[in-house]
């Protein structure tokens, strides 16, 4: 799989300088990203493109070519794959649409391409896809201009998606949420390479910490479960399964030609494989964000600290709804907090520092409950920034205290421009921030779910070993 992400040489079939042309944008993106591999534009209409020598066909390239990127009308793709077989090029990304998703004729074209590929040991990504982005090799086959899509910073999230539009939307959302990207793969109709092949690759990828999957269907059921289970033992996988009902199944079939299947089977497979399933886009990105920035808690005891009592109550409600325990502090811990905090602060769980709170109060409460005590496994922290006693210093105090505690935390804060500045500072310290109590509680529950699934997968593996 490495060749798809870091090819020493790549031929762009259909390359052109025409504004708005898909293969032209792919080529320009590679040049603009300073991709270090050799690039060979292929188009019989041109001698040079963007200053690079252009070839009439891939057969005219005298050098070895590691990968072809094919972005030409669907009926012409088979001939290029046949040329590729003659030249012994073992990898292809077929951007072109107009295959399985179009019905019987498109299915027949795909099958002919698949036959040639299998006979000649050619691995294919696509067709009907954006292909890949590797943020560490500066390689992409995306045909969307970076003027329209936020170029992501380097990070540890890798995205697998059957939908190109969804993959690109995730890149934009990741930038908004302070998340960095390692790799993105959109495989479209999945003629050859799919999740079962990509998950083992990402499991061993040094840059990937968390994997997000948008899934309409799965390539090979049993192989997928085995690959996902092996991967989830090392790295969390969050999945958004679509095509659950009749309308969604029909939409998936017309989108990528996918047969979405029985949702109950997918649900059971996710549980067996240790995959965290998200219910909707918001929960998907929130869970991915939490898992990318924080480790799972060791247990289910959640502390809530706030300077807005009403927000603390709402978070506590949503913790209960999401299976999170919000235990009261012990008498000894209550006494310690009373001795360290102002007399009119509410010493319970939530710890309510009231509107009189200052930055240092958050350090005091968290230090007593999370560092000096072992009564809590994780914290949901709600620093509302409107009161005068709250400044930017609260970020460093909270971050330092929770780092010393070695326990995870998610932040909930609501407000305008100053609050958004605080959000950015927290996320620079790798603490996920959410704009509502509901989302912060759900994100914490997904962190806990990771711990529970991980223990379940390890127990299953241990049982198999004993047998």
C-alpha positions, 0 to 999 in steps of 0.5 A: 500500500505504501506506493499509493501514498509515497510513490517514487514516480507518478503518471497523471493520465489526462493531464492538462493546463485547462482551468477547472480540469480534474487532472489539471488540478491534480497535477497543480496540487502536486506541484504546489505541495512540492511533492518530491517524486517524479511526475509524468503528465500524459496527454497526446494533445500537449508537449509540455504541461506546467513546464513538465514534459508531456507524454502521448501515452504511458508507453512512451515514458522510458523511466519506470513508473510506480503509480498511474493516476487516471482521470479520463472518460470511463470508456477509455480507462480500460485501454490505459490499464492494458498499457499499464500491464504491458509496462508492468506498472503495479498501482493505479488510482482511477479517479474517473466516474461512470462505472458501477454507480451508473448501472449494468454498462458501468458494471461490465466496464469495471469487471473488464478492468478488474480482470486485467488488473488481477491477471497482471498483479495491478492494485487499483484504488477507485474508480469514482474517487478522489484517491489519497492525501498523505500529509507527510509525503506531500502526495495527493490525487485530490482534484479539489483546489486548496483555495476551496478546501482548508489544507490540513495541518499535519497530525494523527487522524487518518480518514477512510471514506467511500464518499469523496464529498464526505472525505473533503468535508472532514478535512474542512471540519478537522481544520476548524476543530484543530485536528491534524491529518495524517492520511485520507483515502477515498476509494469510491466504488472499491473495485479492488482496494478497500477497508480490509486492506487499508486497515492493516496498513494504517495499523502499522503507520507511524503517523496514524493514531486514530482512524475515522471511517465513513462506510456505505458497505464493507468489502469483505465481511470476515476479512474486515472484522479480522482486520478491524479487530487487529487494528483496534487493538492498537488504534481507535476506529470510529465509524459512521455507517450510512445506508441503514434504512431503505432510502439510505440503502437506495441512495448508497447504491446510486452513489458508489454502487454499494449494497449497504446490507442489513444494519443489525449485522454491521452493528454486531460486527462493529462490536466484535471488531472493537469499532466505536460507532457514531450516530451522525456527523456531529457525534462522529467528528466529536468522537474522533476529536476526543480520541485524537487528543486524549487517552481513554479513562481507566474507569467511569467516575467523572468529575465536573468542574464549572463556574456556571452551576446551570451548565454543570447540572446539564452536563450531569444529566447528559453524563447519566444519559450516556452511561457516565457515573458522576459520584459525589466526593468523599467526606474527606475530599469535600473537607479538603475542598472546603479548606482550599476554596471560598466558603460560598463555592458549592463543594459537590459534583459538579464542583461549582466555583460560581461566577466569582471564580478565578483561574487559580480556583480551577487549578485548586479544585482539579489538583485536589480531586484529580492529582491528590485523590484517586476518586475520579478517572476523568473530568469534564471542565466548564470554564465560562469566560465571561466573568472578570476573574477568568483569563487566558491563564486558566488554559495553562493551569488546567492543562498542567494540572490534568497532565500531572494527573495523567487523566483525560479531560474534555472542555465545554465552554460557550461564548463569543470571540474571546471564548473562541480564542480560549478554545484554540489555546486549549486545543493547542494543548491537545484538550478537545473543546465542545460548545455544548454540555451535550456534546462534551458528555457524549465525547467523554462517553466515546472515550470511555467506550474506547476503553471498554471495547479495547478491554473486550477485544483483548479478552477475546484475543486472550481467550483465543490464545488459551484455546 
